[in-house]
Amino acid sequence: MTITDLELKLLEHAERLGVRVEDDHAGVLRPGDHGGWFPSARLIVVRPTLGPRNRVHTLAHELGHAAHGDPAGHHPRYEHRADLYAADLLIDPQEYAELEMMYDGQAGAIAADLGVTVSLLATWRADLEKRIA
């Protein structure tokens, strides 16, 4: 597997937070989960079969849980906050603005150039609109 520049940036961020990142070769993730945060072990586990954009999104999201000291589990408040943290880690506002003009707002093209998922871009855009409204 090739590590993307974004993933490398996230792994360095994890190291600064004192968090280990491992692929889920032991099968600890629940079916349907892309990743998980295990606070007692300061460990993030990621499904190894994810494509690059989903892998980066998942890792950044789980780093959001780690940075905020979230408990294990899926609480909606924590999930949204982790997605916002992920979006802020991965999306540079200036780069986004340039791509927004270049692609006339086409989310799929912008997300592809940024190396993020369309859903993460949508979360970031919605938060941006709330902040400037």
PyMOL CGO cylinders between C-alpha atoms (Angstrom):
from pymol import cmd
from pymol.cgo import CYLINDER

trace = [
    CYLINDER, 0.00, 0.00, 0.00, 1.23, 3.47, -0.88, 0.3, 1, 1, 1, 1, 1, 1,
    CYLINDER, 1.23, 3.47, -0.88, 0.87, 6.16, 1.76, 0.3, 1, 1, 1, 1, 1, 1,
    CYLINDER, 0.87, 6.16, 1.76, -0.44, 9.45, 0.39, 0.3, 1, 1, 1, 1, 1, 1,
    CYLINDER, -0.44, 9.45, 0.39, 0.95, 12.82, 1.45, 0.3, 1, 1, 1, 1, 1, 1,
    CYLINDER, 0.95, 12.82, 1.45, -2.27, 13.50, 3.34, 0.3, 1, 1, 1, 1, 1, 1,
    CYLINDER, -2.27, 13.50, 3.34, -2.03, 10.20, 5.19, 0.3, 1, 1, 1, 1, 1, 1,
    CYLINDER, -2.03, 10.20, 5.19, 1.59, 10.92, 6.09, 0.3, 1, 1, 1, 1, 1, 1,
    CYLINDER, 1.59, 10.92, 6.09, 0.54, 14.32, 7.45, 0.3, 1, 1, 1, 1, 1, 1,
    CYLINDER, 0.54, 14.32, 7.45, -2.11, 12.59, 9.57, 0.3, 1, 1, 1, 1, 1, 1,
    CYLINDER, -2.11, 12.59, 9.57, 0.29, 9.94, 10.86, 0.3, 1, 1, 1, 1, 1, 1,
    CYLINDER, 0.29, 9.94, 10.86, 2.64, 12.72, 11.96, 0.3, 1, 1, 1, 1, 1, 1,
    CYLINDER, 2.64, 12.72, 11.96, -0.30, 14.43, 13.68, 0.3, 1, 1, 1, 1, 1, 1,
    CYLINDER, -0.30, 14.43, 13.68, -1.13, 11.16, 15.45, 0.3, 1, 1, 1, 1, 1, 1,
    CYLINDER, -1.13, 11.16, 15.45, 2.44, 10.90, 16.65, 0.3, 1, 1, 1, 1, 1, 1,
    CYLINDER, 2.44, 10.90, 16.65, 2.27, 14.44, 18.08, 0.3, 1, 1, 1, 1, 1, 1,
    CYLINDER, 2.27, 14.44, 18.08, -0.94, 13.45, 19.92, 0.3, 1, 1, 1, 1, 1, 1,
    CYLINDER, -0.94, 13.45, 19.92, 0.71, 10.31, 21.28, 0.3, 1, 1, 1, 1, 1, 1,
    CYLINDER, 0.71, 10.31, 21.28, -1.67, 8.05, 19.37, 0.3, 1, 1, 1, 1, 1, 1,
    CYLINDER, -1.67, 8.05, 19.37, -0.77, 4.80, 17.61, 0.3, 1, 1, 1, 1, 1, 1,
    CYLINDER, -0.77, 4.80, 17.61, -2.41, 3.95, 14.27, 0.3, 1, 1, 1, 1, 1, 1,
    CYLINDER, -2.41, 3.95, 14.27, -2.80, 0.36, 13.07, 0.3, 1, 1, 1, 1, 1, 1,
    CYLINDER, -2.80, 0.36, 13.07, -4.61, -1.46, 10.31, 0.3, 1, 1, 1, 1, 1, 1,
    CYLINDER, -4.61, -1.46, 10.31, -7.33, -3.78, 11.56, 0.3, 1, 1, 1, 1, 1, 1,
    CYLINDER, -7.33, -3.78, 11.56, -5.69, -7.11, 10.77, 0.3, 1, 1, 1, 1, 1, 1,
    CYLINDER, -5.69, -7.11, 10.77, -7.03, -8.55, 14.05, 0.3, 1, 1, 1, 1, 1, 1,
    CYLINDER, -7.03, -8.55, 14.05, -10.68, -7.91, 13.13, 0.3, 1, 1, 1, 1, 1, 1,
    CYLINDER, -10.68, -7.91, 13.13, -11.56, -5.68, 16.09, 0.3, 1, 1, 1, 1, 1, 1,
    CYLINDER, -11.56, -5.68, 16.09, -13.77, -3.32, 14.09, 0.3, 1, 1, 1, 1, 1, 1,
    CYLINDER, -13.77, -3.32, 14.09, -17.50, -3.92, 13.90, 0.3, 1, 1, 1, 1, 1, 1,
    CYLINDER, -17.50, -3.92, 13.90, -18.97, -4.73, 10.49, 0.3, 1, 1, 1, 1, 1, 1,
    CYLINDER, -18.97, -4.73, 10.49, -19.51, -1.50, 8.60, 0.3, 1, 1, 1, 1, 1, 1,
    CYLINDER, -19.51, -1.50, 8.60, -17.05, 0.54, 10.65, 0.3, 1, 1, 1, 1, 1, 1,
    CYLINDER, -17.05, 0.54, 10.65, -14.20, 2.10, 8.70, 0.3, 1, 1, 1, 1, 1, 1,
    CYLINDER, -14.20, 2.10, 8.70, -12.17, 2.82, 11.81, 0.3, 1, 1, 1, 1, 1, 1,
    CYLINDER, -12.17, 2.82, 11.81, -12.26, 3.09, 15.55, 0.3, 1, 1, 1, 1, 1, 1,
    CYLINDER, -12.26, 3.09, 15.55, -10.79, 5.04, 18.45, 0.3, 1, 1, 1, 1, 1, 1,
    CYLINDER, -10.79, 5.04, 18.45, -9.75, 3.00, 21.47, 0.3, 1, 1, 1, 1, 1, 1,
    CYLINDER, -9.75, 3.00, 21.47, -9.02, 5.64, 24.14, 0.3, 1, 1, 1, 1, 1, 1,
    CYLINDER, -9.02, 5.64, 24.14, -7.66, 3.33, 26.85, 0.3, 1, 1, 1, 1, 1, 1,
    CYLINDER, -7.66, 3.33, 26.85, -4.96, 2.13, 24.45, 0.3, 1, 1, 1, 1, 1, 1,
    CYLINDER, -4.96, 2.13, 24.45, -4.54, 5.53, 22.71, 0.3, 1, 1, 1, 1, 1, 1,
    CYLINDER, -4.54, 5.53, 22.71, -5.04, 3.55, 19.50, 0.3, 1, 1, 1, 1, 1, 1,
    CYLINDER, -5.04, 3.55, 19.50, -6.77, 4.21, 16.19, 0.3, 1, 1, 1, 1, 1, 1,
    CYLINDER, -6.77, 4.21, 16.19, -7.60, 1.18, 14.09, 0.3, 1, 1, 1, 1, 1, 1,
    CYLINDER, -7.60, 1.18, 14.09, -8.39, 1.58, 10.38, 0.3, 1, 1, 1, 1, 1, 1,
    CYLINDER, -8.39, 1.58, 10.38, -9.92, -0.96, 8.00, 0.3, 1, 1, 1, 1, 1, 1,
    CYLINDER, -9.92, -0.96, 8.00, -7.05, -1.91, 5.65, 0.3, 1, 1, 1, 1, 1, 1,
    CYLINDER, -7.05, -1.91, 5.65, -9.28, -2.28, 2.58, 0.3, 1, 1, 1, 1, 1, 1,
    CYLINDER, -9.28, -2.28, 2.58, -10.29, 1.39, 2.39, 0.3, 1, 1, 1, 1, 1, 1,
    CYLINDER, -10.29, 1.39, 2.39, -9.35, 3.41, -0.66, 0.3, 1, 1, 1, 1, 1, 1,
    CYLINDER, -9.35, 3.41, -0.66, -7.07, 6.44, -0.21, 0.3, 1, 1, 1, 1, 1, 1,
    CYLINDER, -7.07, 6.44, -0.21, -9.78, 9.10, 0.27, 0.3, 1, 1, 1, 1, 1, 1,
    CYLINDER, -9.78, 9.10, 0.27, -11.87, 7.00, 2.66, 0.3, 1, 1, 1, 1, 1, 1,
    CYLINDER, -11.87, 7.00, 2.66, -8.74, 6.01, 4.57, 0.3, 1, 1, 1, 1, 1, 1,
    CYLINDER, -8.74, 6.01, 4.57, -7.66, 9.64, 4.99, 0.3, 1, 1, 1, 1, 1, 1,
    CYLINDER, -7.66, 9.64, 4.99, -11.19, 10.70, 5.99, 0.3, 1, 1, 1, 1, 1, 1,
    CYLINDER, -11.19, 10.70, 5.99, -11.43, 7.88, 8.54, 0.3, 1, 1, 1, 1, 1, 1,
    CYLINDER, -11.43, 7.88, 8.54, -8.01, 8.49, 10.04, 0.3, 1, 1, 1, 1, 1, 1,
    CYLINDER, -8.01, 8.49, 10.04, -8.62, 12.25, 10.33, 0.3, 1, 1, 1, 1, 1, 1,
    CYLINDER, -8.62, 12.25, 10.33, -12.05, 11.61, 11.88, 0.3, 1, 1, 1, 1, 1, 1,
    CYLINDER, -12.05, 11.61, 11.88, -10.62, 9.22, 14.47, 0.3, 1, 1, 1, 1, 1, 1,
    CYLINDER, -10.62, 9.22, 14.47, -7.87, 11.76, 15.22, 0.3, 1, 1, 1, 1, 1, 1,
    CYLINDER, -7.87, 11.76, 15.22, -10.68, 14.18, 16.02, 0.3, 1, 1, 1, 1, 1, 1,
    CYLINDER, -10.68, 14.18, 16.02, -11.93, 11.77, 18.67, 0.3, 1, 1, 1, 1, 1, 1,
    CYLINDER, -11.93, 11.77, 18.67, -8.41, 11.39, 20.03, 0.3, 1, 1, 1, 1, 1, 1,
    CYLINDER, -8.41, 11.39, 20.03, -7.71, 15.13, 20.12, 0.3, 1, 1, 1, 1, 1, 1,
    CYLINDER, -7.71, 15.13, 20.12, -10.93, 15.78, 22.03, 0.3, 1, 1, 1, 1, 1, 1,
    CYLINDER, -10.93, 15.78, 22.03, -10.52, 12.84, 24.41, 0.3, 1, 1, 1, 1, 1, 1,
    CYLINDER, -10.52, 12.84, 24.41, -13.82, 11.33, 23.30, 0.3, 1, 1, 1, 1, 1, 1,
    CYLINDER, -13.82, 11.33, 23.30, -14.99, 8.06, 24.82, 0.3, 1, 1, 1, 1, 1, 1,
    CYLINDER, -14.99, 8.06, 24.82, -15.32, 4.96, 22.65, 0.3, 1, 1, 1, 1, 1, 1,
    CYLINDER, -15.32, 4.96, 22.65, -18.65, 4.56, 20.87, 0.3, 1, 1, 1, 1, 1, 1,
    CYLINDER, -18.65, 4.56, 20.87, -20.82, 6.52, 18.48, 0.3, 1, 1, 1, 1, 1, 1,
    CYLINDER, -20.82, 6.52, 18.48, -22.43, 9.56, 20.07, 0.3, 1, 1, 1, 1, 1, 1,
    CYLINDER, -22.43, 9.56, 20.07, -23.84, 12.01, 17.45, 0.3, 1, 1, 1, 1, 1, 1,
    CYLINDER, -23.84, 12.01, 17.45, -22.28, 15.05, 19.14, 0.3, 1, 1, 1, 1, 1, 1,
    CYLINDER, -22.28, 15.05, 19.14, -18.85, 13.49, 19.09, 0.3, 1, 1, 1, 1, 1, 1,
    CYLINDER, -18.85, 13.49, 19.09, -19.24, 12.18, 15.55, 0.3, 1, 1, 1, 1, 1, 1,
    CYLINDER, -19.24, 12.18, 15.55, -20.03, 15.59, 14.09, 0.3, 1, 1, 1, 1, 1, 1,
    CYLINDER, -20.03, 15.59, 14.09, -17.23, 17.25, 16.05, 0.3, 1, 1, 1, 1, 1, 1,
    CYLINDER, -17.23, 17.25, 16.05, -14.76, 14.58, 14.82, 0.3, 1, 1, 1, 1, 1, 1,
    CYLINDER, -14.76, 14.58, 14.82, -15.83, 15.22, 11.22, 0.3, 1, 1, 1, 1, 1, 1,
    CYLINDER, -15.83, 15.22, 11.22, -15.31, 18.96, 11.64, 0.3, 1, 1, 1, 1, 1, 1,
    CYLINDER, -15.31, 18.96, 11.64, -11.87, 18.30, 13.10, 0.3, 1, 1, 1, 1, 1, 1,
    CYLINDER, -11.87, 18.30, 13.10, -11.07, 16.02, 10.16, 0.3, 1, 1, 1, 1, 1, 1,
    CYLINDER, -11.07, 16.02, 10.16, -12.24, 18.62, 7.65, 0.3, 1, 1, 1, 1, 1, 1,
    CYLINDER, -12.24, 18.62, 7.65, -10.14, 21.33, 9.28, 0.3, 1, 1, 1, 1, 1, 1,
    CYLINDER, -10.14, 21.33, 9.28, -7.09, 19.05, 9.20, 0.3, 1, 1, 1, 1, 1, 1,
    CYLINDER, -7.09, 19.05, 9.20, -7.53, 18.16, 5.54, 0.3, 1, 1, 1, 1, 1, 1,
    CYLINDER, -7.53, 18.16, 5.54, -9.04, 21.18, 3.80, 0.3, 1, 1, 1, 1, 1, 1,
    CYLINDER, -9.04, 21.18, 3.80, -7.03, 24.34, 3.26, 0.3, 1, 1, 1, 1, 1, 1,
    CYLINDER, -7.03, 24.34, 3.26, -9.47, 27.27, 2.84, 0.3, 1, 1, 1, 1, 1, 1,
    CYLINDER, -9.47, 27.27, 2.84, -7.31, 29.05, 0.26, 0.3, 1, 1, 1, 1, 1, 1,
    CYLINDER, -7.31, 29.05, 0.26, -6.87, 25.90, -1.82, 0.3, 1, 1, 1, 1, 1, 1,
    CYLINDER, -6.87, 25.90, -1.82, -10.60, 25.25, -1.54, 0.3, 1, 1, 1, 1, 1, 1,
    CYLINDER, -10.60, 25.25, -1.54, -11.43, 28.78, -2.77, 0.3, 1, 1, 1, 1, 1, 1,
    CYLINDER, -11.43, 28.78, -2.77, -9.21, 28.33, -5.82, 0.3, 1, 1, 1, 1, 1, 1,
    CYLINDER, -9.21, 28.33, -5.82, -10.77, 24.95, -6.62, 0.3, 1, 1, 1, 1, 1, 1,
    CYLINDER, -10.77, 24.95, -6.62, -14.28, 26.31, -6.04, 0.3, 1, 1, 1, 1, 1, 1,
    CYLINDER, -14.28, 26.31, -6.04, -13.69, 28.84, -8.82, 0.3, 1, 1, 1, 1, 1, 1,
    CYLINDER, -13.69, 28.84, -8.82, -11.84, 26.40, -11.07, 0.3, 1, 1, 1, 1, 1, 1,
    CYLINDER, -11.84, 26.40, -11.07, -14.57, 23.74, -10.89, 0.3, 1, 1, 1, 1, 1, 1,
    CYLINDER, -14.57, 23.74, -10.89, -17.56, 26.09, -10.59, 0.3, 1, 1, 1, 1, 1, 1,
    CYLINDER, -17.56, 26.09, -10.59, -18.51, 24.56, -7.25, 0.3, 1, 1, 1, 1, 1, 1,
    CYLINDER, -18.51, 24.56, -7.25, -18.59, 20.92, -8.43, 0.3, 1, 1, 1, 1, 1, 1,
    CYLINDER, -18.59, 20.92, -8.43, -18.16, 19.03, -5.15, 0.3, 1, 1, 1, 1, 1, 1,
    CYLINDER, -18.16, 19.03, -5.15, -16.86, 15.80, -6.68, 0.3, 1, 1, 1, 1, 1, 1,
    CYLINDER, -16.86, 15.80, -6.68, -14.09, 17.51, -8.61, 0.3, 1, 1, 1, 1, 1, 1,
    CYLINDER, -14.09, 17.51, -8.61, -13.11, 19.71, -5.68, 0.3, 1, 1, 1, 1, 1, 1,
    CYLINDER, -13.11, 19.71, -5.68, -13.04, 16.74, -3.27, 0.3, 1, 1, 1, 1, 1, 1,
    CYLINDER, -13.04, 16.74, -3.27, -10.95, 14.70, -5.72, 0.3, 1, 1, 1, 1, 1, 1,
    CYLINDER, -10.95, 14.70, -5.72, -8.37, 17.47, -6.04, 0.3, 1, 1, 1, 1, 1, 1,
    CYLINDER, -8.37, 17.47, -6.04, -8.25, 17.95, -2.27, 0.3, 1, 1, 1, 1, 1, 1,
    CYLINDER, -8.25, 17.95, -2.27, -7.95, 14.18, -1.74, 0.3, 1, 1, 1, 1, 1, 1,
    CYLINDER, -7.95, 14.18, -1.74, -10.99, 14.06, 0.56, 0.3, 1, 1, 1, 1, 1, 1,
    CYLINDER, -10.99, 14.06, 0.56, -14.41, 12.44, 0.40, 0.3, 1, 1, 1, 1, 1, 1,
    CYLINDER, -14.41, 12.44, 0.40, -17.41, 14.36, -0.92, 0.3, 1, 1, 1, 1, 1, 1,
    CYLINDER, -17.41, 14.36, -0.92, -19.16, 13.85, 2.43, 0.3, 1, 1, 1, 1, 1, 1,
    CYLINDER, -19.16, 13.85, 2.43, -16.27, 15.43, 4.34, 0.3, 1, 1, 1, 1, 1, 1,
    CYLINDER, -16.27, 15.43, 4.34, -16.25, 18.35, 1.92, 0.3, 1, 1, 1, 1, 1, 1,
    CYLINDER, -16.25, 18.35, 1.92, -20.02, 18.77, 2.46, 0.3, 1, 1, 1, 1, 1, 1,
    CYLINDER, -20.02, 18.77, 2.46, -19.51, 18.84, 6.24, 0.3, 1, 1, 1, 1, 1, 1,
    CYLINDER, -19.51, 18.84, 6.24, -16.80, 21.48, 5.87, 0.3, 1, 1, 1, 1, 1, 1,
    CYLINDER, -16.80, 21.48, 5.87, -18.90, 23.58, 3.46, 0.3, 1, 1, 1, 1, 1, 1,
    CYLINDER, -18.90, 23.58, 3.46, -21.95, 23.48, 5.78, 0.3, 1, 1, 1, 1, 1, 1,
    CYLINDER, -21.95, 23.48, 5.78, -19.83, 24.58, 8.73, 0.3, 1, 1, 1, 1, 1, 1,
    CYLINDER, -19.83, 24.58, 8.73, -18.26, 27.37, 6.67, 0.3, 1, 1, 1, 1, 1, 1,
    CYLINDER, -18.26, 27.37, 6.67, -21.71, 28.62, 5.63, 0.3, 1, 1, 1, 1, 1, 1,
    CYLINDER, -21.71, 28.62, 5.63, -22.82, 28.67, 9.30, 0.3, 1, 1, 1, 1, 1, 1,
    CYLINDER, -22.82, 28.67, 9.30, -19.73, 30.63, 10.30, 0.3, 1, 1, 1, 1, 1, 1,
    CYLINDER, -19.73, 30.63, 10.30, -20.12, 33.30, 7.61, 0.3, 1, 1, 1, 1, 1, 1,
    CYLINDER, -20.12, 33.30, 7.61, -23.93, 33.66, 7.86, 0.3, 1, 1, 1, 1, 1, 1,
]
cmd.load_cgo(trace, "trace")
